[in-house]
Amino acid sequence: MAYVACALPAKASATEQISPATEIVITRYCGQSITPGNAHIEKLIYLAFSKLNIQPTFNNVNQYCSHSREVKFLQEGKSDILWATTTADYEQQLIPIRIPIYKGLLGYRIALIRAEDKGKFAHITTLEQLQTLRFGQGEGWADTAILKEAGLKVTESSDVHNLFNMLRAGRFDLFPRGLMEPWEEVKQLPAMNFAVEEHILIAYPLPAYIFVSPKRPELAKLIHTGLELAIQDGSFDQLVMADPNVQQALRLANIKQRKIFYLENSTLTKETPLSNKALWVNLK
């Protein structure tokens, strides 16, 4: 069944009529369903389509790709979706679903460090002291631009796996991760002998969105509409906050005992829904 391409609605109506498809196939060339972020967006898409009485089928090719390659595949129509922290370029090149998939939690950054450096950063209380350290981040990540704009020294790599090796080798001091990420990474990489830094939290508004290929505007419309319905009935919040990695992070982060550095994010576009408080978690 064909769909007529149209602009994304500003707000979905529970009574909006969308014809059900006999089958919606979503191809994802890059990434594996077993990784937490990819598994999370699959759950979100299943949730969105459940509101529309549609059953999606995922065609996962399971190739490892850099962000730039993954974006290229979406532009060409070889792949249908990806998730990423947003940038103006991504929003221009792809179709963004402007609903933060983790309610902004990826903008609360806690660092992965070498275990032998545990306690080394307890004295850091000012931005000037933070600027003496070196941070690892991905090439092209929004985080990289944000940290550099704040005057922090950043070592970059296009390969996230290489960043773990670079941290272990001492190429930088800290590898800031989204709030729900570092504890699981310590478990997954025991040979690296990493630890979660206990004294610093870097915070900035950083939505991660589902992005859809410009070749699939009908898919973008369906995902957006279904997620809006899930927000309205509370099931979106339930799914996000029930995520085991989110629950673990909220339990272990000990945010009140950390020095919090609030940074500006000038990379956000004017369409970012910062004023819609229902889309964000506030950990202050």
C-alpha positions in Angstrom: 0.0 0.0 0.0 1.3 3.4 -0.9 1.3 6.5 1.3 1.2 10.1 0.3 4.3 12.0 1.4 3.5 15.0 3.6 5.1 17.2 6.2 5.4 15.9 9.8 2.5 17.0 12.0 3.2 19.4 14.8 1.1 17.4 17.1 -0.6 14.1 16.5 -4.3 13.7 17.1 -5.6 10.5 18.5 -8.4 10.6 16.0 -6.1 11.1 13.0 -6.8 8.5 10.4 -3.9 6.6 8.9 -4.6 3.6 6.7 -2.9 0.5 8.0 -0.3 -1.2 5.8 -0.2 -4.9 5.1 3.5 -4.7 5.8 6.0 -2.0 6.8 9.6 -3.1 6.2 12.3 -1.1 7.8 15.9 -1.7 6.5 18.8 -0.8 8.8 22.1 -1.4 7.1 24.3 -0.4 10.0 24.3 -1.5 13.7 23.1 -4.6 15.5 19.8 -5.0 17.4 21.7 -6.3 20.5 23.4 -3.0 21.2 21.4 -0.9 23.8 20.7 2.1 21.6 19.6 0.1 18.6 17.4 -2.2 20.7 15.8 0.9 22.3 14.8 2.5 19.0 13.4 -0.8 17.8 11.2 -0.8 21.0 10.2 2.8 20.3 9.2 2.0 16.8 7.2 -1.1 17.8 5.5 1.1 20.4 4.7 3.9 17.9 3.3 1.4 15.3 1.2 -0.3 18.0 -0.7 2.9 18.3 -1.5 2.7 14.6 -2.3 -1.0 14.4 0.7 -1.6 12.2 3.3 -4.3 12.6 6.8 -3.4 11.4 9.4 -5.8 10.1 13.1 -5.0 10.6 15.5 -6.0 7.9 18.9 -5.6 9.8 22.0 -6.1 7.7 24.2 -5.7 10.8 27.2 -4.0 9.2 29.5 -1.8 11.3 29.5 1.7 10.0 30.9 5.1 10.9 28.3 7.8 11.5 29.2 9.5 8.2 28.8 6.2 6.2 25.5 5.5 7.9 24.2 9.0 7.0 25.3 8.4 3.4 23.3 5.1 3.3 20.2 6.9 4.4 20.6 9.7 1.9 21.0 7.0 -0.9 18.0 5.0 0.4 20.0 1.9 1.2 19.1 2.2 4.8 15.9 3.6 6.4 16.7 4.7 9.9 19.5 5.6 12.3 19.6 7.2 15.7 22.1 9.8 16.7 22.5 12.9 18.9 21.3 15.6 16.6 23.4 18.1 14.5 22.2 20.7 12.1 23.7 18.8 9.2 21.8 15.6 10.1 18.6 17.6 10.4 19.2 19.1 6.9 20.3 15.9 5.2 17.8 13.5 6.7 14.3 13.6 8.2 14.5 14.1 12.0 11.8 12.8 14.4 12.2 15.6 16.9 11.3 13.6 20.0 14.4 12.9 22.2 14.6 9.1 22.4 16.1 9.2 25.9 14.4 12.3 27.1 17.7 14.2 27.0 19.6 11.9 29.3 22.4 11.6 26.8 23.2 15.2 27.5 24.2 14.3 31.0 27.8 13.1 30.5 29.7 10.9 32.9 33.2 9.8 31.9 34.8 6.4 31.4 38.3 6.4 32.8 41.2 4.1 33.4 40.7 2.2 36.7 44.1 3.3 37.9 43.0 7.0 37.6 40.0 6.6 39.9 40.0 9.5 42.4 42.4 11.5 40.2 39.8 14.0 39.3 38.2 14.7 42.7 39.9 18.1 42.9 38.3 19.4 39.7 35.8 22.1 40.6 36.3 24.9 38.0 36.0 25.1 34.3 39.7 26.3 34.2 40.7 23.0 35.9 38.6 21.0 33.5 40.3 22.7 30.6 43.7 21.2 31.7 42.4 17.7 30.9 42.1 16.0 27.6 38.8 14.3 26.5 38.1 11.7 23.9 35.1 12.0 21.6 33.9 10.9 18.2 34.7 12.7 15.0 31.6 14.6 13.9 29.7 14.1 17.2 27.7 17.1 18.5 29.5 16.5 21.8 32.9 17.2 20.2 31.8 20.7 19.0 30.2 21.5 22.4 33.3 20.5 24.4 35.6 22.5 22.1 33.4 25.6 22.3 33.8 25.4 26.1 37.6 25.5 25.7 38.2 21.8 26.4 40.9 19.8 24.7 39.4 17.0 22.6 41.1 14.0 20.9 38.9 12.6 18.1 38.4 9.4 16.2 35.8 8.3 13.6 35.7 4.8 15.2 34.1 4.6 18.7 35.8 1.2 19.3 39.2 3.0 18.7 38.3 5.5 21.3 38.2 2.8 23.9 41.7 1.7 22.8 42.9 5.2 22.8 41.7 5.8 26.4 43.4 2.6 27.5 46.6 3.8 25.8 46.5 7.1 27.6 45.8 9.3 24.6 43.3 11.2 26.7 42.1 11.4 30.3 38.4 11.0 30.1 35.8 9.6 27.7 32.5 11.3 28.5 29.5 9.0 27.8 25.8 9.5 28.0 24.3 8.9 31.4 23.2 5.3 30.8 26.3 4.1 29.0 29.5 3.9 31.1 28.5 1.2 33.6 27.5 -1.2 30.9 30.7 -0.5 29.0 32.8 -1.3 32.0 31.1 -4.6 32.2 31.4 -5.3 28.5 35.1 -4.4 28.3 36.7 -6.1 31.4 40.1 -6.5 29.7 40.3 -2.8 29.4 40.2 -2.3 33.2 38.0 0.8 33.0 36.1 2.5 35.7 33.3 5.1 35.9 34.5 8.5 37.1 32.8 9.5 40.3 33.1 13.3 40.8 32.3 15.2 37.6 29.2 15.5 35.5 29.1 17.6 32.3 25.6 18.6 31.2 24.1 20.3 28.1 20.9 20.0 26.1 21.5 17.2 23.7 18.6 15.4 22.1 19.1 12.1 20.3 16.6 11.5 17.5 15.5 8.8 15.2 16.5 10.0 11.7 14.7 8.6 8.6 15.9 8.4 5.0 14.6 11.3 2.8 13.5 8.5 0.5 11.0 7.3 3.1 8.9 10.4 4.2 5.8 8.1 4.7 7.8 6.1 7.3 8.9 9.3 9.1 5.2 10.4 9.3 4.1 7.1 10.8 6.9 7.0 13.4 6.3 10.6 14.4 2.5 10.2 14.7 2.8 7.0 16.7 5.3 8.4 19.1 3.2 11.5 19.7 0.3 9.2 20.6 2.6 7.3 23.0 3.6 10.5 24.7 0.0 11.5 25.1 -1.0 8.3 26.8 2.2 8.0 28.9 3.5 4.8 27.4 6.6 6.6 25.9 7.7 7.7 29.3 7.1 4.2 30.7 9.2 2.6 28.1 12.1 5.0 28.4 12.2 5.0 32.2 11.9 1.2 32.3 15.0 0.7 30.3 17.4 -1.3 32.5 20.4 0.9 31.6 18.4 4.1 32.4 17.4 2.6 35.8 20.9 1.5 36.5 22.3 5.0 35.7 19.8 6.8 37.9 20.6 4.4 40.7 24.4 4.7 40.4 25.1 8.2 39.1 25.0 9.8 42.5 24.4 13.2 40.8 24.0 15.2 44.0 27.6 14.4 45.0 29.1 15.4 41.6 30.4 18.8 40.5 28.2 19.7 37.5 29.5 21.7 34.7 26.7 23.2 32.5 27.8 23.9 29.0 26.0 25.7 26.1 25.0 23.8 23.0 25.0 26.3 20.2 24.7 23.6 17.6 21.0 23.1 18.2 18.6 24.2 15.5 15.7 26.6 16.2 13.3 23.6 15.7 14.7 21.8 18.8 11.7 21.3 21.2 13.4 22.7 24.3 10.2 24.4 25.5 8.2 21.1 25.5 9.0 19.9 29.1 7.2 16.6 28.5 10.0 15.5 26.2 12.9 16.0 28.8 14.0 14.6 32.1 15.3 17.3 34.5 17.9 15.8 36.9 18.7 19.1 38.7 
